[in-house]
Amino acid sequence: MFVTLVTSPQPQSRAFLADLLWNDVSEQKAKSNLRYTLRDLRKIVGEYLDVTAETVAFRHDLPHWVDATTFARYLASVSFMDAATTTTAVSDEALVLDEALELYAGEYLYGFALDNAPVFERQVAAKRRHLHDLFVQGLNLRIRLHQEHGEYEQGLALNQLLLTLEPWREEAHRQRMLLFAYSGQRNAALKQYTLCCQLLAEELDVPPMETTTALYERIRSGEWFAAHSAADAAGHTPAFVKSLSVDVRPSGTNGNHVAVPDAAPSQIGPQVDIGAMPDALVFCGREAELATLHDWIGRERARVVALLGISGVGKSALTAVLAEDIAEAEEGPGHDFTQIIWRTLQPAPTCNELLHDWLQQLGVDVPQTPAPSFDQLTAQLFAVLQERRCLLVLDGLDGIFAPPSPQEEWFEERYRPGLEPYEHLLRLFFQRRHRSCVVLNSRVRPKALSRLDERHGAFRCLELDGITAADTGELLTALGVITTDETRDVLHQTCNGSPLLLHHTAEIVLDFFAGDVQAFLAEDTFFVGEIGAALARQIDALPALERRIMQALAESDQPVSAQTLTAHLRPRPDRRTYFHALQNLRRICLVRQDDAELHLSGPFAGYLKERARSLGEEED
């Protein structure tokens, strides 16, 4: 508890602390535990705790020093150095940066764990990722300063540490190639490109970006060294002024300058272009999920956040509430966005059309002729996103993918014709350093994200399930349907807390049963009309093996392991095909996995049981 309080700038509610540490006991017991723990803690830290009837806070006004807080505050302030920084100032920054990096002795609270405290463990994991991100940013900045000062051996040593932490980070491989080239090690630079290709294939199953290959070709042909010699003769430009992920030329060469427009005049809240953002008129629950998103985006400064889940689970509604909170400046002073842009990819424009639209909204003058290339548009976009903090929302990201085919052996990710550059764009958002955040709502986890371990800090992912039973009751009441605890629980279980299906159910109860929930339940038919048709379309479009897996999971009353499930499939598929199909069902959010056990997402179990029962009745 003390760690939570000392690292929190704001007072924490008693309810939050009780849930944080005693999530597995009754509310009364949790409050009692909190009371006794606070009593014992005050005996140790005394006046450093400020305890009221509602909140508990650490007295930050009293003398204290916390390594994690000092580390985070400093690195957050130097993540984006001013290009006009003097040589003396850079030298001073380098010395202090070295001291700050030495504070990072390993993972936050490494080896410390609490039994039966999942909320606390999630909070620690989030803090751990945040500090890891800052350490990586600090390493990257220090390497660039070493390069600027000609300290290539020191830069290579820190770069090796960076690649040990994040071997998938393509920018770091490109950085290492440059350091080798600057120190005259041509063959080592070329070998690093080969290693980069191998690691990207293993970690992400993707080829290197064009900028990395372009750097390789320039080094291999000798063009880079010729340009470098010319740059030395003309005068050296500080390397850290240039972004290694955008410009692969050596310092001092000419390049296209990207003009970044000034942010809008100071105003209350950011500029908002809501596009097709839904209006969440009836929104219930999701307090924990909303708090998590605010924490990731505001405090952790996540660059990519993905909300995944089946249709109707409430991804767009939750993101809309998040955007409204940020726009109204109601949550998290750490957000400080200057602009919010919401775009829906149903149907999806080409990637260049989207980039052109974004740049126009951001005030960048994009020439019409000749039409700029993808690389030119992304260079302009990230120049803005490095200077200003913008929130970009892409709703319905699954619209960029071609639908599955029942004739396939298994579902394979394929982009719709002409939309392949989206894969490159997604990778750029978590590989390039910038101050902004893109939020992705999708029924499908793109491969560009699925192969990454979240502990790398490249992105944050929240997979949404249904709302709670209590929130189900609140939603139904708001929609005009009155339930008892018993009928509410039946509706919640059958709909699996799906907000869309609960809306649909409420309409049927009101339109055909005059609000009588008991009469509706007596019919024992839930999945009628468009909802049933939509569920049927999703299932029937799947390859045969994936449909069989879903039917087997529906027939199981309890979650099962992958090994147990395969025993119920007849004919039994070979292991490679089976696990590939399971992986695809996980990626398209139709199957969830908790503690190594599998179960169907959302209302699919109830729907498949009802459909099987209906088919049986027709045969009878």
C-alpha positions as CSV (number, residue, x, y, z in Angstrom):
1,M,0.0,0.0,0.0
2,F,2.8,2.4,0.9
3,V,4.4,1.9,-2.5
4,T,1.1,2.8,-4.2
5,L,0.7,5.9,-2.1
6,V,4.3,7.2,-2.4
7,T,4.3,6.9,-6.2
8,S,0.8,8.5,-6.6
9,P,0.7,12.3,-6.9
10,Q,-3.0,12.4,-6.0
11,P,-4.9,11.1,-2.9
12,Q,-6.3,7.6,-3.3
13,S,-9.9,6.7,-2.2
14,R,-10.3,4.2,0.5
15,A,-12.5,2.1,-1.8
16,F,-9.8,2.0,-4.4
17,L,-7.2,0.9,-1.9
18,A,-9.5,-1.8,-0.5
19,D,-10.2,-3.2,-3.9
20,L,-6.5,-2.9,-4.8
21,L,-5.3,-5.2,-2.1
22,W,-8.3,-7.3,-1.0
23,N,-10.2,-7.9,-4.2
24,D,-11.0,-11.5,-3.2
25,V,-12.9,-10.8,0.0
26,S,-16.2,-9.1,0.9
27,E,-16.4,-5.4,0.9
28,Q,-16.8,-5.3,4.7
29,K,-13.8,-7.5,5.2
30,A,-11.7,-5.4,2.8
31,K,-12.6,-2.2,4.6
32,S,-11.7,-3.8,7.9
33,N,-8.3,-4.9,6.5
34,L,-7.7,-1.4,5.2
35,R,-8.4,0.2,8.5
36,Y,-6.0,-2.1,10.4
37,T,-3.3,-1.8,7.8
38,L,-3.5,2.0,7.8
39,R,-3.2,1.9,11.6
40,D,0.0,-0.2,11.4
41,L,1.4,1.9,8.6
42,R,0.9,5.1,10.4
43,K,3.0,3.7,13.3
44,I,5.9,3.4,10.9
45,V,5.7,6.5,8.7
46,G,3.8,8.8,11.0
47,E,2.9,12.2,9.6
48,Y,3.9,11.2,6.1
49,L,0.4,9.8,5.7
50,D,-2.7,12.1,5.4
51,V,-5.7,10.0,6.2
52,T,-9.3,11.2,5.9
53,A,-12.7,9.5,6.0
54,E,-12.7,9.2,2.2
55,T,-9.0,9.3,1.0
56,V,-5.5,8.4,1.9
57,A,-2.5,10.3,0.6
58,F,1.3,10.5,0.9
59,R,2.6,13.9,2.1
60,H,4.7,14.9,-0.8
61,D,5.3,18.3,0.8
62,L,7.5,16.6,3.5
63,P,11.2,15.8,2.8
64,H,11.5,12.5,0.8
65,W,13.2,11.0,-2.2
66,V,11.9,8.1,-4.3
67,D,14.2,6.6,-7.0
68,A,11.4,5.6,-9.4
69,T,9.7,9.0,-9.2
70,T,13.0,10.9,-9.7
71,F,13.9,8.7,-12.6
72,A,10.4,9.0,-14.3
73,R,10.2,12.8,-13.8
74,Y,13.6,13.5,-15.2
75,L,13.4,11.2,-18.2
76,A,9.9,12.4,-19.0
77,S,11.3,16.0,-19.2
78,V,14.2,15.1,-21.5
79,S,12.5,12.7,-23.8
80,F,12.3,15.4,-26.5
81,M,15.4,17.6,-26.6
82,D,15.3,21.0,-28.2
83,A,17.1,21.1,-31.4
84,A,18.6,24.4,-30.5
85,T,20.3,23.1,-27.3
86,T,23.8,24.4,-27.0
87,T,26.9,22.1,-26.9
88,T,27.5,23.0,-23.2
89,A,23.9,22.3,-22.3
90,V,24.0,19.0,-24.2
91,S,27.1,18.0,-22.2
92,D,25.3,18.9,-18.9
93,E,22.2,16.9,-20.0
94,A,24.4,13.9,-20.8
95,L,25.9,13.9,-17.3
96,V,22.6,14.1,-15.6
97,L,21.1,11.6,-18.0
98,D,23.8,9.1,-17.1
99,E,23.0,9.5,-13.4
100,A,19.3,9.1,-14.1
101,L,19.9,5.9,-16.2
102,E,21.9,4.5,-13.3
103,L,18.9,4.7,-11.1
104,Y,17.2,2.0,-13.2
105,A,18.5,-1.1,-11.5
106,G,16.0,-3.5,-13.1
107,E,12.2,-4.1,-13.2
108,Y,10.0,-2.1,-10.9
109,L,9.4,-4.1,-7.7
110,Y,11.2,-7.1,-9.2
111,G,10.4,-10.2,-7.2
112,F,7.7,-8.6,-5.1
113,A,4.2,-10.2,-5.4
114,L,1.0,-10.4,-3.4
115,D,-1.2,-13.4,-3.4
116,N,-4.9,-12.9,-4.4
117,A,-4.4,-9.3,-5.4
118,P,-4.9,-9.1,-9.2
119,V,-5.7,-5.4,-9.2
120,F,-2.5,-4.6,-7.4
121,E,-0.5,-6.9,-9.8
122,R,-2.0,-5.2,-12.8
123,Q,-1.1,-1.8,-11.4
124,V,2.5,-2.9,-10.8
125,A,2.7,-4.4,-14.3
126,A,1.5,-1.1,-15.8
127,K,4.0,0.9,-13.7
128,R,6.8,-1.6,-14.6
129,R,6.1,-1.1,-18.3
130,H,6.0,2.6,-18.0
131,L,9.4,2.8,-16.3
132,H,10.8,0.3,-18.8
133,D,9.6,2.6,-21.6
134,L,11.2,5.6,-20.0
135,F,14.5,3.7,-19.6
136,V,14.4,2.7,-23.3
137,Q,13.8,6.3,-24.3
138,G,16.7,7.5,-22.1
139,L,19.0,4.9,-23.6
140,N,18.0,5.9,-27.1
141,L,18.7,9.6,-26.3
142,R,22.0,8.8,-24.6
143,I,23.1,6.7,-27.6
144,R,22.3,9.6,-30.0
145,L,24.4,12.0,-27.8
146,H,27.3,9.5,-27.9
147,Q,27.0,9.5,-31.7
148,E,27.0,13.3,-31.9
149,H,30.1,13.5,-29.8
150,G,31.9,10.8,-31.8
151,E,31.8,8.3,-28.9
152,Y,30.9,5.4,-31.0
153,E,32.2,2.6,-28.7
154,Q,30.1,3.9,-25.8
155,G,27.1,4.3,-28.1
156,L,27.5,0.7,-29.4
157,A,27.7,-0.6,-25.8
158,L,24.4,1.1,-24.8
159,N,22.8,0.1,-28.1
160,Q,23.6,-3.5,-27.3
161,L,21.8,-3.2,-24.0
162,L,18.8,-1.6,-25.8
163,L,18.7,-4.5,-28.3
164,T,19.0,-7.0,-25.4
165,L,15.9,-5.5,-23.9
166,E,14.0,-5.1,-27.1
167,P,15.4,-7.2,-30.0
168,W,12.4,-6.4,-32.2
169,R,13.0,-2.6,-32.1
170,E,14.0,-1.9,-35.7
171,E,15.0,1.7,-35.0
172,A,17.7,0.4,-32.6
173,H,19.0,-1.9,-35.4
174,R,19.2,1.0,-37.7
175,Q,20.9,3.0,-35.0
176,R,23.5,0.3,-34.6
177,M,24.1,0.2,-38.4
178,L,24.8,3.9,-38.3
179,L,27.2,3.6,-35.3
180,F,29.1,0.9,-37.1
181,A,29.2,3.0,-40.2
182,Y,30.4,6.1,-38.4
183,S,33.2,4.1,-36.8
184,G,34.3,2.7,-40.2
185,Q,33.0,-0.9,-39.6
186,R,31.3,-1.4,-42.9
187,N,31.0,-5.2,-42.7
188,A,29.6,-5.1,-39.1
189,A,26.9,-2.6,-40.3
190,L,26.0,-5.0,-43.1
191,K,25.9,-8.0,-40.8
192,Q,23.6,-6.0,-38.4
193,Y,21.1,-5.6,-41.2
194,T,21.1,-9.4,-41.7
195,L,20.6,-9.9,-38.0
196,C,17.8,-7.3,-38.0
197,C,16.0,-9.2,-40.8
198,Q,16.2,-12.5,-38.9
199,L,14.9,-11.0,-35.6
200,L,12.0,-9.2,-37.3
201,A,11.0,-12.5,-39.0
202,E,11.2,-14.4,-35.7
203,E,9.5,-11.7,-33.5
204,L,7.0,-10.1,-35.9
205,D,7.0,-12.3,-39.0
206,V,7.6,-9.1,-41.1
207,P,10.4,-7.8,-43.4
208,P,12.3,-4.7,-42.5
209,M,11.0,-1.2,-43.4
210,E,12.1,0.5,-46.6
211,T,14.1,3.0,-44.6
212,T,16.2,0.2,-43.0
213,T,16.8,-1.5,-46.4
214,A,17.6,1.9,-47.9
215,L,20.3,2.5,-45.3
216,Y,21.7,-1.0,-45.9
217,E,21.9,-0.3,-49.7
218,R,23.7,3.1,-49.1
219,I,26.2,1.5,-46.8
220,R,26.8,-1.5,-49.1
221,S,27.3,0.6,-52.2
222,G,29.6,3.1,-50.4
223,E,27.2,6.0,-51.1
224,W,26.8,6.6,-47.4
225,F,30.5,6.9,-46.8
226,A,30.9,9.3,-49.7
227,A,28.1,11.5,-48.4
228,H,29.5,11.3,-44.8
229,S,32.9,12.5,-46.1
230,A,31.2,15.4,-47.9
231,A,29.2,16.2,-44.7
232,D,32.4,16.4,-42.7
233,A,33.9,18.8,-45.2
234,A,30.8,21.0,-45.2
235,G,30.4,21.1,-41.4
236,H,28.8,18.7,-38.9
237,T,25.1,18.9,-38.0
238,P,24.2,17.5,-34.6
239,A,22.9,13.9,-35.0
240,F,20.3,14.1,-32.3
241,V,18.5,16.8,-34.2
242,K,17.5,14.3,-36.8
243,S,15.2,11.3,-36.2
244,L,16.9,8.1,-37.1
245,S,13.6,6.5,-37.9
246,V,12.8,9.1,-40.5
247,D,16.1,10.2,-42.1
248,V,18.7,7.5,-43.0
249,R,21.2,10.0,-44.4
250,P,24.3,10.8,-42.4
251,S,24.4,14.1,-40.6
252,G,25.1,17.2,-42.7
253,T,23.4,16.0,-45.9
254,N,20.4,17.9,-47.3
255,G,17.0,16.6,-46.8
256,N,13.4,17.6,-47.2
257,H,12.4,19.8,-44.2
258,V,8.9,19.0,-42.9
259,A,7.2,22.2,-41.8
260,V,5.2,21.6,-38.6
261,P,2.4,24.0,-38.1
262,D,2.0,25.7,-34.7
263,A,-0.6,24.2,-32.4
264,A,-3.9,26.0,-32.1
265,P,-4.0,29.0,-29.7
266,S,-4.3,28.1,-26.1
267,Q,-7.8,26.9,-25.2
268,I,-9.6,24.8,-22.7
269,G,-9.3,21.3,-23.9
270,P,-8.1,20.0,-27.3
271,Q,-9.5,20.6,-30.8
272,V,-11.9,17.7,-31.6
273,D,-12.9,16.3,-35.0
274,I,-15.3,13.6,-34.0
275,G,-15.9,12.2,-37.5
276,A,-18.3,9.3,-37.1
277,M,-17.8,8.9,-33.3
278,P,-20.9,7.3,-31.7
279,D,-23.0,9.1,-29.1
280,A,-23.0,6.9,-26.0
281,L,-26.4,8.0,-24.8
282,V,-26.8,4.9,-22.5
283,F,-23.4,3.9,-21.1
284,C,-23.1,1.8,-17.9
285,G,-20.2,0.3,-16.1
286,R,-16.7,0.0,-17.5
287,E,-15.2,2.1,-14.7
288,A,-12.2,-0.2,-14.3
289,E,-11.6,-0.3,-18.1
290,L,-11.9,3.4,-18.5
291,A,-9.5,4.0,-15.6
292,T,-7.0,1.6,-17.2
293,L,-7.2,3.5,-20.6
294,H,-6.7,6.8,-18.9
295,D,-3.7,5.4,-17.0
296,W,-2.1,3.9,-20.2
297,I,-2.7,7.1,-22.3
298,G,-2.2,9.8,-19.6
299,R,0.4,8.5,-17.2
300,E,2.2,5.8,-19.2
301,R,2.1,7.9,-22.4
302,A,1.4,4.8,-24.5
303,R,1.9,5.3,-28.2
304,V,-0.5,2.6,-29.4
305,V,-3.6,1.3,-27.5
306,A,-5.7,-1.5,-29.0
307,L,-9.3,-2.3,-27.8
308,L,-10.2,-5.8,-29.1
309,G,-13.4,-7.7,-28.9
310,I,-16.4,-9.1,-30.7
311,S,-19.1,-6.9,-32.3
312,G,-21.4,-5.3,-29.8
313,V,-19.1,-5.6,-26.8
314,G,-18.8,-1.9,-26.5
315,K,-15.4,-1.0,-27.9
316,S,-16.6,2.2,-29.8
317,A,-18.8,3.3,-26.9
318,L,-16.0,3.0,-24.4
319,T,-13.6,4.8,-26.6
320,A,-16.1,7.6,-27.2
321,V,-16.5,8.1,-23.5
322,L,-12.7,8.2,-23.2
323,A,-12.4,10.8,-25.9
324,E,-15.2,12.9,-24.3
325,D,-13.4,12.7,-21.0
326,I,-10.2,13.9,-22.5
327,A,-11.9,16.6,-24.6
328,E,-13.7,18.0,-21.5
329,A,-10.4,17.7,-19.5
330,E,-12.2,15.7,-16.8
331,E,-9.6,13.1,-16.4
332,G,-5.8,12.9,-16.2
333,P,-3.8,16.2,-16.5
334,G,-1.1,14.0,-18.1
335,H,-3.2,13.8,-21.3
336,D,-2.5,17.4,-22.5
337,F,-3.6,16.6,-26.0
338,T,-3.9,19.5,-28.5
339,Q,-6.1,17.6,-30.9
340,I,-8.4,14.6,-31.1
341,I,-9.3,13.1,-34.5
342,W,-11.8,10.2,-34.8
343,R,-11.9,8.2,-38.0
344,T,-14.0,5.1,-38.9
345,L,-12.5,2.5,-41.2
346,Q,-15.9,1.0,-42.3
347,P,-15.4,1.2,-45.2
348,A,-11.7,1.8,-45.1
349,P,-10.0,4.5,-47.3
350,T,-6.6,3.8,-48.7
351,C,-3.7,4.4,-46.3
352,N,-2.6,7.5,-48.3
353,E,-6.1,8.9,-48.2
354,L,-6.2,8.5,-44.4
355,L,-2.8,10.1,-44.0
356,H,-3.8,13.0,-46.3
357,D,-7.0,13.5,-44.2
358,W,-5.1,13.4,-40.9
359,L,-2.5,15.9,-42.2
360,Q,-5.2,18.3,-43.4
361,Q,-6.9,18.2,-40.0
362,L,-3.5,18.8,-38.3
363,G,-3.0,21.9,-40.5
364,V,-0.3,20.6,-42.8
365,D,-0.4,21.8,-46.4
366,V,-0.1,18.6,-48.5
367,P,0.6,19.2,-52.2
368,Q,-1.9,17.6,-54.6
369,T,0.5,17.3,-57.6
370,P,2.6,15.3,-57.8
371,A,0.8,13.1,-55.3
372,P,3.1,12.5,-52.3
373,S,4.2,9.0,-51.5
374,F,3.4,6.9,-48.4
375,D,6.9,7.6,-47.1
376,Q,6.5,11.4,-47.6
377,L,3.1,11.4,-45.9
378,T,4.3,9.5,-42.9
379,A,7.4,11.7,-42.6
380,Q,5.1,14.7,-42.4
381,L,2.7,13.0,-40.0
382,F,5.4,11.9,-37.5
383,A,7.1,15.3,-37.7
384,V,3.8,16.7,-36.3
385,L,3.2,13.9,-33.8
386,Q,6.7,14.5,-32.4
387,E,6.0,18.2,-31.9
388,R,2.4,18.0,-30.7
389,R,0.5,15.6,-28.6
390,C,-2.5,14.3,-30.6
391,L,-5.0,11.5,-30.0
392,L,-5.9,9.6,-33.2
393,V,-8.7,7.1,-33.0
394,L,-9.2,4.4,-35.7
395,D,-12.6,2.7,-35.1
396,G,-13.4,-0.5,-37.0
397,L,-9.8,-1.3,-37.8
398,D,-11.0,-4.8,-38.9
399,G,-12.4,-3.1,-42.0
400,I,-9.0,-3.2,-43.6
401,F,-9.0,-7.0,-43.7
402,A,-10.7,-9.3,-46.2
403,P,-13.3,-11.6,-44.6
404,P,-12.6,-15.2,-44.0
405,S,-13.7,-17.9,-46.4
406,P,-15.5,-21.2,-45.4
407,Q,-13.4,-22.9,-48.2
408,E,-10.1,-22.2,-46.4
409,E,-8.4,-24.7,-44.2
410,W,-8.0,-21.9,-41.6
411,F,-8.4,-18.2,-41.5
412,E,-5.5,-16.2,-42.8
413,E,-5.0,-12.5,-42.4
414,R,-5.4,-10.8,-45.7
415,Y,-5.7,-7.1,-46.4
416,R,-8.4,-5.8,-48.8
417,P,-6.9,-4.9,-52.2
418,G,-4.9,-1.7,-52.0
419,L,-4.9,-1.5,-48.1
420,E,-1.6,-3.4,-47.5
421,P,0.2,-0.2,-46.4
422,Y,-1.8,-0.2,-43.2
423,E,0.5,-2.9,-41.8
424,H,3.5,-0.6,-42.3
425,L,1.6,2.3,-40.7
426,L,0.7,0.3,-37.6
427,R,4.3,-0.7,-37.1
428,L,5.5,2.9,-37.5
429,F,3.2,4.0,-34.7
430,F,5.0,1.8,-32.1
431,Q,8.5,1.8,-33.6
432,R,8.9,5.6,-34.0
433,R,9.3,7.9,-31.1
434,H,6.5,10.5,-30.9
435,R,4.4,12.3,-28.3
436,S,1.0,11.2,-29.6
437,C,-1.3,8.1,-29.2
438,V,-3.3,6.1,-31.6
439,V,-6.3,4.1,-30.3
440,L,-7.3,1.1,-32.4
441,N,-10.8,-0.5,-32.1
442,S,-11.0,-3.9,-33.8
443,R,-12.6,-7.3,-33.9
444,V,-9.3,-8.7,-35.2
445,R,-5.9,-8.4,-33.6
446,P,-3.6,-7.5,-36.5
447,K,-0.5,-9.6,-36.9
448,A,1.6,-6.4,-36.6
449,L,0.5,-6.4,-32.9
450,S,-0.2,-10.0,-32.1
451,R,3.5,-11.2,-32.2
452,L,4.7,-8.6,-29.7
453,D,5.0,-9.2,-26.0
454,E,3.3,-6.4,-24.2
455,R,6.2,-6.2,-21.7
456,H,8.3,-4.8,-24.5
457,G,6.2,-1.6,-24.1
458,A,5.4,-1.2,-27.8
459,F,1.7,-1.1,-27.3
460,R,-1.1,-1.7,-24.8
461,C,-4.0,-4.1,-25.4
462,L,-7.4,-4.3,-23.7
463,E,-9.6,-7.2,-24.7
464,L,-13.1,-6.4,-23.8
465,D,-15.6,-8.9,-22.5
466,G,-19.2,-8.3,-21.4
467,I,-20.2,-5.9,-18.6
468,T,-20.9,-7.2,-15.1
469,A,-24.2,-8.5,-13.9
470,A,-24.7,-5.3,-11.8
471,D,-24.1,-3.1,-14.8
472,T,-26.4,-5.3,-16.8
473,G,-29.2,-4.5,-14.4
474,E,-28.3,-0.8,-14.5
475,L,-28.4,-0.8,-18.3
476,L,-31.7,-2.6,-18.6
477,T,-33.2,-0.2,-16.1
478,A,-31.9,2.7,-18.1
479,L,-33.5,1.2,-21.2
480,G,-36.9,0.8,-19.4
481,V,-36.8,-2.9,-18.5
482,I,-37.4,-3.7,-14.8
483,T,-35.8,-7.0,-13.6
484,T,-35.5,-8.9,-10.4
485,D,-32.0,-10.1,-9.4
486,E,-33.0,-13.6,-10.7
487,T,-34.2,-12.4,-14.1
488,R,-31.3,-10.0,-14.5
489,D,-28.8,-12.8,-13.9
490,V,-30.5,-15.0,-16.5
491,L,-30.4,-12.2,-19.1
492,H,-26.8,-11.4,-18.2
493,Q,-25.7,-15.0,-18.5
494,T,-27.4,-15.6,-21.8
495,C,-26.3,-12.3,-23.3
496,N,-22.9,-12.6,-21.6
497,G,-23.1,-9.0,-20.7
498,S,-23.0,-7.9,-24.4
499,P,-24.3,-4.3,-24.4
500,L,-25.6,-4.6,-28.0
501,L,-27.5,-7.8,-27.3
502,L,-28.9,-6.4,-24.1
503,H,-30.2,-3.4,-26.1
504,H,-31.7,-5.8,-28.6
505,T,-33.3,-7.9,-25.8
506,A,-34.7,-4.8,-24.2
507,E,-36.4,-3.8,-27.4
508,I,-38.0,-7.2,-27.8
509,V,-39.2,-7.3,-24.2
510,L,-40.8,-3.8,-24.5
511,D,-42.2,-4.3,-28.0
512,F,-43.6,-7.8,-27.8
513,F,-44.0,-8.6,-24.1
514,A,-45.1,-5.2,-22.7
515,G,-42.0,-5.2,-20.5
516,D,-42.8,-8.6,-18.9
517,V,-39.3,-10.2,-18.6
518,Q,-40.7,-13.5,-17.2
519,A,-43.0,-13.9,-20.2
520,F,-40.0,-13.3,-22.5
521,L,-37.8,-15.8,-20.7
522,A,-40.6,-18.4,-20.9
523,E,-40.2,-18.3,-24.7
524,D,-36.6,-19.5,-24.3
525,T,-35.6,-17.7,-27.6
526,F,-33.0,-14.9,-27.4
527,F,-31.2,-14.7,-30.7
528,V,-33.8,-13.6,-33.2
529,G,-33.8,-11.0,-35.9
530,E,-30.7,-9.1,-36.9
531,I,-28.7,-10.2,-33.8
532,G,-29.1,-13.9,-34.6
533,A,-28.4,-13.3,-38.3
534,A,-25.2,-11.3,-37.4
535,L,-23.9,-14.1,-35.2
536,A,-24.7,-16.7,-37.8
537,R,-22.8,-14.8,-40.5
538,Q,-19.7,-14.6,-38.3
539,I,-19.8,-18.3,-37.6
540,D,-20.8,-19.5,-41.0
541,A,-18.0,-17.5,-42.7
542,L,-15.3,-19.5,-40.7
543,P,-13.4,-22.5,-42.1
544,A,-14.9,-25.8,-41.1
545,L,-12.4,-26.7,-38.3
546,E,-12.9,-23.4,-36.6
547,R,-16.7,-23.9,-36.6
548,R,-16.2,-27.4,-35.1
549,I,-14.0,-25.9,-32.4
550,M,-16.6,-23.3,-31.5
551,Q,-19.4,-25.9,-31.4
552,A,-17.3,-28.1,-29.1
553,L,-16.7,-25.2,-26.8
554,A,-20.4,-24.3,-26.7
555,E,-21.3,-27.9,-25.7
556,S,-18.8,-27.7,-22.8
557,D,-20.4,-26.3,-19.7
558,Q,-16.9,-25.3,-18.3
559,P,-13.8,-23.7,-19.8
560,V,-11.4,-26.5,-21.1
561,S,-7.8,-26.7,-21.9
562,A,-6.6,-27.0,-25.6
563,Q,-5.5,-30.6,-24.9
564,T,-8.9,-31.6,-23.5
565,L,-10.8,-29.9,-26.3
566,T,-9.1,-31.7,-29.1
567,A,-10.2,-35.0,-27.7
568,H,-13.8,-34.0,-28.4
569,L,-13.3,-33.2,-32.1
570,R,-14.2,-35.9,-34.6
571,P,-12.4,-36.5,-36.9
572,R,-9.5,-35.5,-34.7
573,P,-7.4,-32.9,-36.6
574,D,-3.6,-33.0,-36.8
575,R,-1.9,-30.9,-34.1
576,R,-0.5,-28.3,-36.4
577,T,-3.8,-27.5,-38.1
578,Y,-5.6,-27.6,-34.8
579,F,-3.4,-25.1,-33.0
580,H,-3.3,-22.8,-36.0
581,A,-7.1,-22.8,-36.0
582,L,-7.2,-22.0,-32.2
583,Q,-4.7,-19.2,-32.7
584,N,-6.9,-17.7,-35.4
585,L,-10.0,-17.9,-33.2
586,R,-8.1,-16.1,-30.5
587,R,-6.9,-13.5,-32.9
588,I,-10.4,-12.7,-34.2
589,C,-11.7,-12.6,-30.6
590,L,-14.2,-15.4,-30.9
591,V,-12.4,-17.5,-28.3
592,R,-10.9,-16.3,-25.0
593,Q,-8.2,-17.9,-22.9
594,D,-8.0,-17.5,-19.1
595,D,-5.5,-19.4,-17.0
596,A,-4.7,-21.8,-20.0
597,E,-8.4,-22.7,-20.4
598,L,-10.5,-21.8,-23.4
599,H,-14.1,-20.5,-23.6
600,L,-16.2,-18.7,-26.2
601,S,-16.4,-15.0,-26.3
602,G,-19.7,-13.1,-25.7
603,P,-23.0,-14.7,-26.5
604,F,-21.7,-17.3,-28.9
605,A,-22.1,-20.2,-26.5
606,G,-25.7,-19.4,-25.9
607,Y,-26.4,-18.8,-29.6
608,L,-24.8,-22.1,-30.7
609,K,-26.7,-24.1,-28.1
610,E,-30.0,-22.4,-29.2
611,R,-29.2,-23.1,-32.8
612,A,-28.4,-26.7,-32.2
613,R,-31.6,-27.1,-30.2
614,S,-33.6,-25.5,-33.0
615,L,-32.1,-27.8,-35.6
616,G,-32.9,-30.8,-33.4
617,E,-36.5,-29.7,-33.0
618,E,-36.8,-29.3,-36.8
619,E,-35.4,-32.8,-37.3
620,D,-37.9,-34.2,-34.8
